């Protein structure tokens, strides 16, 4: 098992009672970008994307944006 950082986007949206479209409307992120973030399809995050998420969700601590999870090693 290894540990990875996972974006807490689903939790953040639920806390605000927002859907993906609400995030698109409130941010400079595209529908595609939000969908990929939401569905954990993004393997790296640009500084601009992280800054936008921090701004929109009014995050003071990056620990609110990510969680550490254990994942199965893919080479097993």
Secondary structure per residue as TSV (DSSP state, phi and psi in degrees):
chain	resnum	aa	ss	phi	psi
A	1	X	-	360.0	142.4
A	2	X	E	-124.9	166.4
A	3	X	E	-109.3	142.5
A	4	X	E	-136.3	154.9
A	5	X	E	-84.6	133.3
A	6	X	E	-123.8	134.9
A	7	X	E	-69.1	134.6
A	8	X	-	-92.5	36.9
A	9	X	H	-60.9	-43.0
A	10	X	H	-59.1	-42.2
A	11	X	H	-66.5	-45.3
A	12	X	H	-61.7	-41.6
A	13	X	H	-64.4	-43.9
A	14	X	H	-62.7	-40.2
A	15	X	H	-61.4	-35.0
A	16	X	H	-88.2	-7.8
A	17	X	T	60.2	41.9
A	18	X	-	-107.2	155.7
A	19	X	-	-104.5	173.6
A	20	X	H	-55.9	-40.5
A	21	X	H	-63.2	-31.0
A	22	X	H	-66.4	-39.8
A	23	X	H	-65.5	-41.5
A	24	X	H	-59.6	-44.2
A	25	X	H	-66.5	-31.8
A	26	X	H	-93.3	-7.2
A	27	X	S	-126.0	178.3
A	28	X	S	-96.3	19.4
A	29	X	-	-94.1	145.8
A	30	X	-	-80.3	163.6
A	31	X	H	-59.2	-41.5
A	32	X	H	-62.5	-44.6
A	33	X	H	-62.4	-44.7
A	34	X	H	-63.7	-43.1
A	35	X	H	-61.0	-43.9
A	36	X	H	-65.8	-39.2
A	37	X	H	-65.4	-44.9
A	38	X	H	-62.3	-40.1
A	39	X	T	-92.8	13.2
A	40	X	T	57.5	38.7
A	41	X	-	-93.3	-9.4
A	42	X	-	-91.8	126.2
A	43	X	S	-95.9	-19.2
A	44	X	S	-143.3	156.3
A	45	X	-	-122.6	131.9
A	46	X	-	-76.2	156.7
A	47	X	H	-59.5	-39.4
A	48	X	H	-61.7	-42.8
A	49	X	H	-64.3	-46.5
A	50	X	H	-62.3	-43.0
A	51	X	H	-61.5	-38.5
A	52	X	H	-66.2	-42.8
A	53	X	H	-64.1	-42.4
A	54	X	H	-60.6	-43.7
A	55	X	H	-65.1	-51.4
A	56	X	H	-64.7	-41.3
A	57	X	H	-90.1	1.3
A	58	X	T	53.8	52.7
A	59	X	-	-91.1	131.4
A	60	X	S	-100.4	-20.5
A	61	X	S	-132.5	123.6
A	62	X	G	-59.0	-20.2
A	63	X	G	-63.2	-21.1
A	64	X	G	-74.9	-22.2
A	65	X	T	-87.0	-29.5
A	66	X	E	-127.8	158.8
A	67	X	E	-132.4	155.9
A	68	X	E	-97.4	127.3
A	69	X	E	-127.2	151.8
A	70	X	E	-91.6	134.3
A	71	X	E	-128.4	152.7
A	72	X	-	-67.4	140.3
A	73	X	-	-67.7	131.4
A	74	X	T	-72.5	-19.4
A	75	X	T	-91.3	12.0
A	76	X	-	-88.0	360.0
